[in-house]
Amino acid sequence: MIKGIITQLGLGLGLALGLSSLTHANQTFSVTTFLDLVDTNPGDGICQTASATCSLRAAIQEANAFLDGSTTTIELLNSGTYYLSELGVLEEDAGSGDLDIWKRVIINGAGSDVVAIDGLLADRVFHIHPGANVILNDITIQNGHNIV
């Protein structure tokens, strides 16, 4: 009888620990295009645009849909400028305009190579919402414009 109870407790504890570790998982996306394209299915855990690439905007949309308490790392693999050409205003899900960030995100540039994110003077570059935590490494932010 005691052996059965211990087995049940062990199974319950294992399930509880397994679920707990899922809430703190992390994900990484490697951006493969300079084009400013939206994700085809935000929240599916796959950074993919209609052209089968991973854009900065699509990676941020996936990050926003990821688990609370987790961190998404976005790697900008290529040096150059990422222009935010998907214009729009008053949208809060990074589908157009500025890049809305709602979660924990780390965006890494290409190391010693120059990487820039350019707002084209059409909108701010990032809109970091309350509760978000954002770290930018080796990136130049340029030509943002705060639209009221």
C-alpha positions as CSV (number, residue, x, y, z in Angstrom):
1,M,0.0,0.0,0.0
2,I,2.8,2.5,0.9
3,K,4.6,1.6,-2.4
4,G,1.4,2.5,-4.4
5,I,1.1,5.8,-2.6
6,I,4.7,6.7,-3.2
7,T,4.3,5.9,-6.9
8,Q,1.2,8.0,-7.2
9,L,3.0,10.9,-5.4
10,G,6.0,10.5,-7.6
11,L,3.8,10.6,-10.7
12,G,1.9,13.7,-9.5
13,L,5.2,15.4,-8.6
14,G,6.7,14.6,-12.0
15,L,3.6,16.0,-13.8
16,A,3.7,19.1,-11.7
17,L,7.4,19.7,-12.3
18,G,6.9,19.0,-16.0
19,L,4.2,21.6,-16.3
20,S,6.2,24.1,-14.3
21,S,9.2,23.9,-16.6
22,L,6.9,24.6,-19.6
23,T,5.9,28.0,-18.3
24,H,9.6,29.1,-18.3
25,A,10.7,27.8,-21.7
26,N,12.6,30.0,-24.0
27,Q,12.6,30.2,-27.8
28,T,15.0,31.6,-30.4
29,F,14.3,32.9,-33.9
30,S,16.9,33.7,-36.6
31,V,15.7,36.5,-38.9
32,T,16.5,35.5,-42.5
33,T,15.1,38.5,-44.4
34,F,15.4,42.3,-44.4
35,L,11.8,42.5,-45.7
36,D,9.2,43.8,-43.2
37,L,6.6,41.0,-43.4
38,V,4.0,39.7,-41.0
39,D,3.9,36.2,-39.5
40,T,1.4,33.9,-41.3
41,N,0.1,32.4,-38.1
42,P,1.2,34.3,-34.9
43,G,1.2,32.0,-31.9
44,D,2.1,28.8,-33.6
45,G,5.7,29.0,-32.4
46,I,7.0,29.2,-36.0
47,C,8.5,32.4,-37.3
48,Q,7.3,32.2,-40.9
49,T,6.0,34.8,-43.4
50,A,4.1,34.1,-46.6
51,S,7.4,33.9,-48.4
52,A,8.7,31.2,-46.0
53,T,11.2,33.5,-44.4
54,C,11.5,34.8,-40.8
55,S,11.3,38.6,-40.6
56,L,12.0,40.8,-37.6
57,R,8.2,41.7,-37.4
58,A,7.2,38.0,-37.6
59,A,9.7,37.1,-34.8
60,I,8.2,39.8,-32.6
61,Q,4.7,38.7,-33.3
62,E,5.7,35.1,-32.2
63,A,7.4,36.5,-29.1
64,N,4.3,38.4,-28.1
65,A,2.2,35.2,-28.4
66,F,4.7,33.1,-26.3
67,L,4.3,32.0,-22.7
68,D,4.4,34.6,-19.9
69,G,7.6,34.4,-17.9
70,S,9.6,33.1,-20.9
71,T,12.1,34.8,-23.0
72,T,12.4,35.0,-26.8
73,T,15.8,35.7,-28.4
74,I,15.8,37.1,-31.9
75,E,19.0,36.9,-33.9
76,L,19.5,39.4,-36.7
77,L,22.0,37.3,-38.7
78,N,22.8,39.7,-41.5
79,S,24.4,43.1,-41.3
80,G,22.5,45.9,-42.9
81,T,19.3,47.8,-42.3
82,Y,15.9,46.4,-41.5
83,Y,13.3,49.0,-42.7
84,L,9.9,49.1,-41.1
85,S,7.9,49.5,-44.3
86,E,4.6,47.8,-43.1
87,L,3.0,51.1,-42.4
88,G,0.1,51.6,-40.0
89,V,-1.0,53.4,-36.8
90,L,-2.9,52.6,-33.7
91,E,-2.3,48.9,-34.0
92,E,-0.9,47.1,-30.9
93,D,0.1,43.6,-32.1
94,A,3.1,44.4,-34.3
95,G,1.1,43.7,-37.4
96,S,1.9,47.1,-38.9
97,G,3.7,50.4,-38.0
98,D,6.0,50.2,-35.0
99,L,7.1,46.9,-33.5
100,D,4.9,46.4,-30.4
101,I,6.6,44.3,-27.7
102,W,4.5,42.8,-24.9
103,K,6.9,40.1,-23.5
104,R,10.5,39.4,-22.6
105,V,12.6,39.8,-25.8
106,I,16.3,39.9,-26.5
107,I,17.3,41.2,-30.0
108,N,20.9,40.5,-31.0
109,G,22.6,42.2,-33.9
110,A,25.3,40.6,-36.1
111,G,28.1,41.2,-33.7
112,S,30.8,43.7,-34.9
113,D,28.9,44.2,-38.2
114,V,26.5,47.2,-38.4
115,V,22.8,46.3,-38.0
116,A,20.2,49.0,-38.0
117,I,16.4,49.1,-37.6
118,D,14.9,52.1,-39.4
119,G,11.4,53.5,-38.8
120,L,11.5,55.5,-42.1
121,L,10.2,58.5,-40.0
122,A,6.7,57.0,-40.3
123,D,6.3,55.8,-36.7
124,R,8.3,55.0,-33.7
125,V,10.6,52.0,-34.1
126,F,9.5,50.1,-31.0
127,H,6.5,50.4,-28.7
128,I,7.5,48.7,-25.5
129,H,4.4,48.0,-23.5
130,P,4.1,47.8,-19.7
131,G,5.5,44.6,-18.3
132,A,7.7,44.0,-21.3
133,N,11.4,43.5,-20.8
134,V,13.6,44.3,-23.9
135,I,17.3,44.0,-24.4
136,L,19.0,45.2,-27.6
137,N,22.6,44.2,-28.4
138,D,24.7,45.6,-31.2
139,I,21.8,47.4,-32.9
140,T,21.4,51.0,-34.2
141,I,17.8,52.4,-33.9
142,Q,17.2,55.2,-36.4
143,N,14.6,57.4,-38.0
144,G,11.8,56.8,-35.5
145,H,9.0,59.3,-35.3
146,N,6.6,59.5,-32.4
147,I,3.1,59.8,-33.8
148,V,0.5,61.0,-31.4
